[in-house]
Amino acid sequence: MSIAEETIEAIRARADIAAVVSQYVTLKRRGRNLVGLCPFHTEKTPSFSVFPERQSWHCFGCGEGGNVFTFLMRIDHLTFPEAVERLGQQVGIPVERSRENAARRSLRQQILEANQAAAEFFARQLEKAPAAQEVLRRRGLTADSVKALGIGYAPAGWETLSTALGRSVPREVLAQAGLVREREGGGYYDYFRDRLIFPIRDVEGRVLGFGGRALGDAQPKYLNSPETPVFDKSRTLYGLDRARRAIADTGMAIVVEGYMDAAMAQQEGVLNVVATLGTALGATHLEVLRRYAPRVVLAYDGDAAGAAAAERSLPIFESVDMEGHILILPSGQDPDEFIRKQGVDAFRQAAASALPLVEFQLRRLIERGDRSTPEGRAALIRAVAPVLAAIRQHPKREEYVRRLAEEWSLGQPFGMQHIADALWREVRQASVRSGSAARPAAGPSHTAAPQAPADRDQLVLPPRIALAEQYVLQGLLCGATTSDQVFDVLTPEDFQVPAHRALARILWLMDEEVKDPVDAIRRSGGEDSGVLEGLASHMLAEQEKLPVTTKMVTDSVWAIKETKLRARISELQLRLAKLQSEPGEERTRVEKELQELEKELRDRKAG
C-alpha cells in the first residue's frame, strides 16, 4: 500500500518512541536514554536502549535496532504499512487510502475489526441473559468488573452472531477470525454458543480472540478461539493488557490457569495476575513476561493436576534462564476460591513466599521416597537427579546437591561426601540422557580440567555438547568404549571445543596397543602437548571418581552427531530459502541433501 511520505513523517514526528516501546518493555531511565531487557533475545542484563532524542532504539546484545516503525514491525510481525496505520491511529493522524487500497486492506486489520464488533455483540447479549449474569454473580464478579473486562455472552443459537455481524462483515472474514465455521453443505455456523465470553486482548487493548466458558454441560468446558493471523495461544496471556503496569511495578507476574481466576484477582486489587489460555505455560509466554518483570509465580489449583503442571514447567523456566516459583494453595482450591475464602492479603502473602520450583519438585519427590533403607536412598537419588540436571546454573545446582547430601547423611553410617558423589554421578548420567543444557560438573571436591587456548572463531557451544565431548574422550582414554564405536561415527573435526579437537586428533592416530596414552600424548610433540597431557590426566582421574560408562559414551556420540546434523540442516534450509526463486541443479542438490539429513535424524530418533 502506498502512503504519502509527508503522512509517514508526520506520524513519526508525533509518535513518542518511549511510550510505544514501554507498552512491551519495562524501561528505566539511564541519563538521557532508557534501558530494558531486550524483547528479541534472552538476556539478564539490560542491553536494549531507547534514545528519545533520536527517536530510535538499539540492542547492544543482539544488534537489532531502528525507529518506531521498525520496532512495531519486529515485535508484532507487521508490514510497514500496517505499522504506519497502527501509529497513525494512536497519534490521531489518518492514513489516506485509495479505493483500491481500501478494498485490499490487510486481513489482520479486518480480523481485528471483526473481533471488536464481536466483543461488542457479546457484551450486549449478556444484558439479555439472566442465567449467564447469575453465574458471574455467584463467582463474585461485580458489574463494574464485568464491564471493565468486556465479559459477554454467546447465545445458544447456531447462527446468532453470523447473522448479526454478517450484514457488515463478510462471513469469510468472520471465518478467518475464528468466529464462525463453514458447514460442509454450505453456509456458516457460530463457533461460540451458550458460553460466557472473555475477550482476549493484546497490550494495546485490541481484541485478538476470545475464551468461552460453557454454561451447561457442553464440552470442552473452556473453548478458545482457534489460531488466526492475529491470535497465537503460545504467545498470548489473558489479562496482560490490564496487568502489565502492575507486573512492572511489583517486579512479579502471577500466572493462573483460568480466565475467572485472573478476573477475580484483578477485581480484588491483585493487578499483576495473568492467565494461560487452556494450554501449558511455554517458553514464549515467559519471554513475554520477562519484558516486564524477572519473577514469575505459578498459582495453580491445589490438586494433583496443578502440582503436576507446575513440575512440568520447571524445564521451561530453565530453558529461558528464569527461576520460577510456585504458590501452594490448599488442596482442592483454585486461586479464585482462595481469594474469596482467605482474602486478598492472604493471597498476596502466599505469592510473596512462593517456593522456587526446584525446591517444590524436590520436596514432592522426597516426600514420596524412602530414606530408611539403602535401596530407598538409591532410588531417591535416581529420582532427584533429572531435576538437578535441569538446573542451568552450576552454583545453584551445587548448593542443592550439598543441601541434600547434608540432610540425607544425618544419622547414617556413610558420610555426606558419599551421598554427594552418588548424586553427582546420577546427575551426569541424567544430563546426557535428557540432553539437558545444564552442565552437571563435578562437585567442589573435583578439579577443573586444563583448557587449551580457544580458537578466535570458536562458536558459543551448548554446555551439554562440551560435556558429551569430554565423555567420549574420557571413554576412549579409559577403555570404557571401543574405538570402532566412536571412529565409525565421528571425526576429530566434529569436536567443537578446541582442546577436545586437538586431543581427538592424537587419539584417532594412536595405536590401539598403546598402554600409556598420557605418555603417548606427551611424546606427540605438538605445541599444546603439555596442555593436552594435563587434560588427559584430568580425565583419567575423573574416571576413578565418577566413571563414564559405555552407555554414557554411546549417548554422547549421538549428541555430538545430532548437533552436527542439525547445524548442517539449518545451513541447508537457509540456502534453500535463497534458492526458492532459482530452480535448477543447485536447488535440487540442496533439497536432496536436506531430505537425506532429515531422514537420518528421524531414523536415529526412532531407533
Secondary structure as GFF3:
##gff-version 3
##sequence-region A 1 607
A	DSSP	alpha_helix	5	14	.	.	.	ID=ss1
A	DSSP	alpha_helix	17	21	.	.	.	ID=ss2
A	DSSP	beta_strand	28	30	.	.	.	ID=ss3
A	DSSP	beta_strand	33	36	.	.	.	ID=ss4
A	DSSP	beta_strand	48	51	.	.	.	ID=ss5
A	DSSP	beta_strand	56	59	.	.	.	ID=ss6
A	DSSP	beta_strand	65	66	.	.	.	ID=ss7
A	DSSP	alpha_helix	68	76	.	.	.	ID=ss8
A	DSSP	alpha_helix	80	91	.	.	.	ID=ss9
A	DSSP	alpha_helix	99	103	.	.	.	ID=ss10
A	DSSP	alpha_helix	107	126	.	.	.	ID=ss11
A	DSSP	alpha_helix	130	138	.	.	.	ID=ss12
A	DSSP	alpha_helix	143	149	.	.	.	ID=ss13
A	DSSP	beta_strand	152	154	.	.	.	ID=ss14
A	DSSP	alpha_helix	160	165	.	.	.	ID=ss15
A	DSSP	alpha_helix	171	176	.	.	.	ID=ss16
A	DSSP	beta_strand	180	182	.	.	.	ID=ss17
A	DSSP	beta_strand	188	190	.	.	.	ID=ss18
A	DSSP	beta_strand	195	201	.	.	.	ID=ss19
A	DSSP	beta_strand	207	214	.	.	.	ID=ss20
A	DSSP	beta_strand	222	224	.	.	.	ID=ss21
A	DSSP	three_ten_helix	233	235	.	.	.	ID=ss22
A	DSSP	alpha_helix	240	250	.	.	.	ID=ss23
A	DSSP	beta_strand	252	256	.	.	.	ID=ss24
A	DSSP	alpha_helix	259	267	.	.	.	ID=ss25
A	DSSP	beta_strand	273	275	.	.	.	ID=ss26
A	DSSP	alpha_helix	283	290	.	.	.	ID=ss27
A	DSSP	beta_strand	295	298	.	.	.	ID=ss28
A	DSSP	alpha_helix	304	319	.	.	.	ID=ss29
A	DSSP	beta_strand	324	326	.	.	.	ID=ss30
A	DSSP	alpha_helix	335	342	.	.	.	ID=ss31
A	DSSP	alpha_helix	344	352	.	.	.	ID=ss32
A	DSSP	beta_strand	355	356	.	.	.	ID=ss33
A	DSSP	alpha_helix	357	368	.	.	.	ID=ss34
A	DSSP	alpha_helix	374	389	.	.	.	ID=ss35
A	DSSP	alpha_helix	394	409	.	.	.	ID=ss36
A	DSSP	alpha_helix	416	434	.	.	.	ID=ss37
A	DSSP	alpha_helix	463	478	.	.	.	ID=ss38
A	DSSP	alpha_helix	483	487	.	.	.	ID=ss39
A	DSSP	three_ten_helix	492	494	.	.	.	ID=ss40
A	DSSP	alpha_helix	498	509	.	.	.	ID=ss41
A	DSSP	alpha_helix	517	522	.	.	.	ID=ss42
A	DSSP	alpha_helix	529	545	.	.	.	ID=ss43
A	DSSP	alpha_helix	550	578	.	.	.	ID=ss44
A	DSSP	alpha_helix	585	606	.	.	.	ID=ss45
###
